[in-house]
Amino acid sequence: MARKCTVTGRGTMYGNAVSHSHLKTRRIWKVNIVTKKVFLEDENRYVTVKLSTRALRTLRKKGLKAAIKDNGGSLNVIAPKKYVGYQSKQKQAASK
């Protein structure tokens, strides 16, 4: 699994650790990723999203759809609707 925020697209960054004597060694900075279940009121369903904690603050302020729209993403790509057009056997029998 990629350590990447699905809303903002932030991922691992690379750079140099600089010592007191200015020796440079390669190092990485990892994003703080949290798996969160978010409720979409207009669709009446929960969506599981991997977010950075920075994006989680934005999510609480704006909401999921607005946060994704501001970052140029699409909700259908991040959390597609499952079982679109699917009916259980009980509903199929009741409709006949």
C-alpha positions as CSV (number, residue, x, y, z in Angstrom):
1,M,0.0,0.0,0.0
2,A,1.3,3.4,-0.9
3,R,1.8,5.8,2.0
4,K,-0.2,8.6,0.3
5,C,-3.1,10.8,1.2
6,T,-6.1,10.1,-1.1
7,V,-7.5,13.6,-0.8
8,T,-4.4,15.9,-1.1
9,G,-2.0,13.5,-2.8
10,R,0.7,14.2,-0.3
11,G,3.3,11.4,-0.1
12,T,6.8,10.6,1.1
13,M,9.3,13.4,0.6
14,Y,13.1,12.9,0.1
15,G,16.0,15.1,1.1
16,N,19.2,15.5,3.0
17,A,19.9,15.3,6.7
18,V,22.6,17.9,7.3
19,S,24.9,17.4,10.2
20,H,26.7,20.1,12.2
21,S,29.8,19.6,9.9
22,H,27.4,19.9,6.9
23,L,27.8,16.3,5.9
24,K,24.8,15.4,3.9
25,T,23.1,12.0,4.0
26,R,19.9,11.0,2.3
27,R,16.7,10.7,4.5
28,I,13.0,10.5,4.0
29,W,10.0,12.3,5.6
30,K,6.9,10.2,5.8
31,V,3.3,11.5,5.9
32,N,1.2,10.8,8.9
33,I,-1.6,8.7,7.3
34,V,-4.8,7.8,9.2
35,T,-7.5,5.4,7.9
36,K,-10.9,7.1,8.6
37,K,-14.5,6.2,8.0
38,V,-16.4,9.3,6.8
39,F,-20.2,9.5,6.5
40,L,-21.6,11.1,3.3
41,E,-25.0,12.6,4.3
42,D,-26.3,13.1,0.8
43,E,-25.5,9.5,-0.3
44,N,-26.4,8.0,3.1
45,R,-23.3,5.8,3.3
46,Y,-19.9,5.5,5.0
47,V,-16.7,5.8,3.0
48,T,-13.3,4.5,4.2
49,V,-10.5,7.0,3.2
50,K,-6.7,7.1,3.9
51,L,-6.0,10.7,4.9
52,S,-3.0,12.7,6.2
53,T,-3.7,14.3,9.5
54,R,-3.4,17.6,7.8
55,A,-6.2,16.7,5.4
56,L,-8.3,15.4,8.3
57,R,-8.3,19.0,9.7
58,T,-9.4,20.3,6.3
59,L,-12.1,17.6,6.2
60,R,-13.5,18.6,9.5
61,K,-13.7,22.2,8.4
62,K,-15.0,21.9,4.8
63,G,-16.3,18.3,4.4
64,L,-15.1,15.5,2.2
65,K,-16.6,16.6,-1.1
66,A,-15.4,20.2,-0.8
67,A,-11.9,19.1,0.2
68,I,-11.6,16.7,-2.7
69,K,-13.0,19.3,-5.1
70,D,-10.4,21.9,-3.9
71,N,-7.6,19.5,-4.6
72,G,-8.8,18.5,-8.1
73,G,-9.9,15.0,-7.3
74,S,-13.1,13.0,-7.7
75,L,-15.1,11.2,-5.1
76,N,-15.9,8.4,-7.6
77,V,-12.2,7.6,-7.9
78,I,-11.5,7.7,-4.2
79,A,-14.7,5.9,-3.0
80,P,-16.8,4.4,-5.8
81,K,-20.3,3.3,-5.1
82,K,-20.4,-0.4,-4.5
83,Y,-23.1,-2.7,-6.0
84,V,-24.6,0.0,-8.4
85,G,-27.6,-1.6,-10.0
86,Y,-27.4,-4.6,-7.7
87,Q,-30.6,-6.0,-6.2
88,S,-30.8,-8.8,-3.7
89,K,-32.7,-12.0,-4.5
90,Q,-35.5,-10.9,-2.1
91,K,-36.0,-7.6,-3.9
92,Q,-36.0,-9.3,-7.3
93,A,-38.6,-11.8,-6.1
94,A,-40.8,-9.0,-4.6
95,S,-40.6,-6.9,-7.8
96,K,-41.9,-9.8,-10.0
